[in-house]
Amino acid sequence: MVPLRSLLAAGAATASPAISTRQFFSSQWRFSARPVRCLSNSWILNVIGQYSNCDDKTAQQQQQIGKTLRNSFQGKTDLARKVRGWSKQVSHRVRCQSTVASSKELTINFPVSIDEGITVDSNLEALVQQLEVDAPLAIKLAVEELELEQETHTVELSMLLCNDTYIQKLNREWLGKDSPTDVLSFPQDQIPGLTPHLLLGDVIISLETAARQAEERSHSLLDELRILLVHGLLHVIGFDHERGPEDHKEMEEKETQILKKLGWTGKGLISAVAESLAEENGSAKTEGRSVDGKLKKPPKSGFKILFCDMDGTLLNSKSRVSDVTRDAIRAVLAKGVQVIIATGKTQHGAIAALEPVGLVGDHGIISPNLPGVFTQGLQVYGKGGSIIHSAVLDRDIVKEALKYSLELNIPAVGFSGNRILSLFQHTLTDVLHSVYLEPKAEVVPSVTGLMESCAIQKLLFYSTPENIKYKIRPHWAEQVNGRATLVQALDDMLEILPPGQSKGAGVKMLLDHLGVHPEEVMAIGDGENDIEMLELAGWGVAMANGSKRTKEVADARTLSNDEDGAAEAFHRYILS
């Protein structure tokens, strides 16, 4: 059978119509004649499911495609087994910028079934419910690079949780291996010309084998199920590490990539097996990996506070909060978690951005009476809106920067509380008001006059990303010489702050003021200016549109700000 990725790249495949999990597993199966071997304890079967509830056209197509295989395996229906359908079929809508859906919306279906040989208790219910939250994003990440000729709106992957006896039976009957394994993958054959629904296939996991491996690898059963889900999912869409060194490396890297993006920062199944083999040979490590590496998880006790960046995080590329993100914030508040803004914006600018979606006020997430971290941590408000911290720039730095702006005609603005000042009017500084909703810049046409009008907390240079990167930042990195700190929230802006000041430092001051430990905090952001905040928090989440360094230090990653990534993270780590 041709891998799904190859079929899609050739434009020869769409998807067959979706059916329920119960129907899927009680259907007659048509197997390809040659199973493909995976890891010593992981196998993949190429399977075509024949469904009885298709329309006539689909049935005819399936009949022709599978006639030879069906005749070859006539009567071999022992695979069919009664399964217990899970309480619900989960359907998640996610934003997608890839060619998977030109509408940029993709519905992910993840029906889970439990074999009749498994006893369902509250622990298993909790595991399945968490997988229902985790799986849709994993599926999205796995298929986002597939090139589909036809627009696809729905993607479905089914999962069956079974015991060793059942998975051993499958191995014995179809693979000639009389022992249990951890995961089996059943890719769904892709049939051209059908509706825009992509059925990936099925992943079968033995809970008993998964539990043993979790204990051996010193992480939870949930972590092991997540790893096996990702491994099986990649096999379903055509990855196969047994084809050769290049394919092995490709699949291993993809496993690691997905696990990291989901916040599961431990090893994938391929890496774990490699390390087990290394240990058997007396080696404590494999290249670049620590044997005792574990998947990091958010605290089970939940969070007391959620710190949110604004530009590039809560706000999309149009500087607006989407309805999806607004509703998720309200749900977080309803759960009793305090949401606090931590932004480079002024308090005035933050209020202006959040007011249209009804999040301003004492019962919202921002108001003059609520705590908040503004102007990159230089203006921190505590209980009742009292100012608990305010810092200003060295006057010599301010003077040098303003002269630099004037001489080279590079737009620069000074921030002082809720005021913004500039030496001259410029279209770029106007954008701060029209797009980023900051107060309109006051023009004070002399360096002396501007410095005498107020104490400047931070300076912001606004230019093209290229000019910032290759001209302005290198110049000021040399000039400040310990007298100030440089940070970037966006590619076209460079900010100069007082030394030792940062958004993270402001968050730490506020937590001390509120008497909350950092481990009880989740923080989310995208920029270089968010790094210290994400490192401080018990659980730091980086946006997909974030800087490389920000994503490296985060405990987890979510979708981009144009894909409602903040909302997705709130649902995954707070609301689930």
FENKA-V901846 format. One record per helix or strand. SS is the DSSP state (hx for helix, st for strand). FROM is the first residue (numbers start at 1). TO is the last residue. If there is no record, write none. Layout:
BEGIN
SS | FROM | TO
SS | FROM | TO
END
This chain:
BEGIN
hx | 4 | 9
hx | 21 | 26
st | 28 | 31
st | 36 | 37
st | 42 | 50
hx | 56 | 72
st | 83 | 95
st | 105 | 115
hx | 122 | 143
st | 154 | 162
hx | 164 | 175
st | 183 | 188
st | 197 | 206
hx | 207 | 216
hx | 221 | 236
hx | 245 | 261
hx | 269 | 280
st | 286 | 286
st | 289 | 289
st | 305 | 308
st | 311 | 311
st | 315 | 315
hx | 323 | 334
st | 338 | 342
hx | 347 | 355
st | 360 | 360
st | 366 | 366
st | 372 | 374
hx | 375 | 377
st | 379 | 381
hx | 383 | 385
st | 387 | 390
hx | 395 | 408
st | 412 | 416
st | 419 | 422
hx | 427 | 434
st | 442 | 443
hx | 447 | 453
st | 458 | 462
hx | 465 | 480
st | 484 | 487
st | 493 | 498
hx | 503 | 514
hx | 518 | 520
st | 521 | 525
hx | 528 | 536
st | 539 | 542
hx | 548 | 553
st | 556 | 557
hx | 561 | 563
hx | 565 | 575
END
